[in-house]
């Protein structure tokens, strides 16, 4: 499992190519040659970039769902909508498909934000807005999510 670190401001050109910052590209080195999958996020107006190994683990989990349950089938269809395999080219650029750029509202200014094992790809204004909206309740959210897991940090 890979753990990405950092948030990076980038620019997309008119064709949707984003230059991956060197620091992030170096973190991607162990998985770079295996490719990636890009998809729309379930909860936010952004895209998610999965290393192929992480995507395959997620697909193994999804494949255990009973496809003869309508809600499972509907979820899988919606989750998979617009999914595309992508690569980082030799010059370190990621080509974001036009339809996914439109879905995420990405224009020129882009934020690549690590979220443990995947990279979120945001329009900069949308990213800043979401951070601002969640800042007010972050202490409560942190306590709720991390404060009662039974693991003692020493």
N, C-alpha and C positions, 0 to 999 in steps of 0.2 A: 504494500500500500504506500502511496506517495502522499506527502504532506506539503502542499505549496504554501509559501509565505509571501505576503506583501500585497500592496495595492499600487497600481501603476496607471498613470495618465498617458494616453496614447492618442494618435490621430488615425482616422480611417481615410483612405483616398477615395476618389469617386467610384472606383470599382469594388470597394469594400475590403480592401487589403489593409491589415493592421500589422505594423512592425512590432514583434514581440520584444520587449526590453531584454537586454542581455542577462540581467539578474534572473528574470523569470525563465528565459530560455535555458540557462544553466541548470535550473531546478528541473526543467522538463527533460534534460538530457537522457536520463535512464529510460524514458518512455517515448522519446521523440520519433524513433524509427518505426514504432508500432502504429502510429496514427492516433486520431482523436475522433470523437463524435460531438457534434454541436446540435443543441436543441433549445427550444423555448423553455423557460422556467415555469414550474407549476404555480408558484406563489407570487412572483414578482415580474415586472415588465423588463426582463433582461433575458440573456441567453446563457446557457451553461456549456462549458467545454469539458468533456470527459476524456481522460486518457483511455485508450481502447481497453486496457485491462480492467479499469474501474467500470467501464460500460458493460463489459462482459459479465462481471460479477453482479451488476444490477439486473442484467437480462436473465441470468440464472435464477435470481429471486423472482422476477416477473414470470418466468416460464413455469413456476410452480403454482401459479394462480389457475383456478378452474375456469377455462374459457367458456364453459357452458352456463356460467352465471353472468347475467347481463351486465351487472355493475362492473365486474372484472373486465369483461370484453370492452365495455364503453371506456373504462379507465385506460386500458392498454392502447386503444385506438387514439384517444386524446393525448396520452403521454407520448406516443410515437409520432404524432403529427408533425411534419416538418423536419424530422431527424435526418441529419446528413453526416456522412463520414467526411472528415477534412484532414489536411496535413499542414504542417509548417514547412514552407518551401526552403530551399537551400540558403536563401538570403534572410531567413527568419521571419517571413511574413505569413500571416494567417488570412486566408480569403474567406470572408463571411458571406454566405449566400444572400443575395439581394432580398429575397422574401423574408428571411429571418431578420435582416437589418430593419426592414419595414415594421415587422411585428414588435421588435424591441424599441422602435423609435430612434435607432442609432443613426446619427448623421456624421459629423466630422470628429467631435471630441468624444473619446471612448475611455472608459475605466475598465481595467482588468483587475478583478478583485479575487484573491484566493479565498476559498471556503473549504479548507482542509484538503480534500482530494480532488476537487474540481476548481475551475476558474469561471467566475461569473463575468459576463461581458455586458457592460452597461453603457447607455448614453450618459455622458457626464452629468447633465442637468437632472436626469431621473435618479441617478445614484445619489447625488447630493440631497435631493428632496427626500428620498427614502431614509437616508441617514438622519436627516433633521427630524423627520416624523417619528422615528423610533428612539431618538435620543432621550426624550422625556421619560419614557418608561423603561429605559435600559437597565437601571439598577434593579427594579422589580423583576424584570424578565430574567436577568442574570441569577437572581436569588431563586426564582422558580425553577429555572432549567438546571442550574448547576449546584444549588445549595442543599439539595436533599438527596443526593445520589448515594450516600453511605460511604463514599470514598473520602478518607481523610487526607488532606494535603499537608505534608509536613515540611 
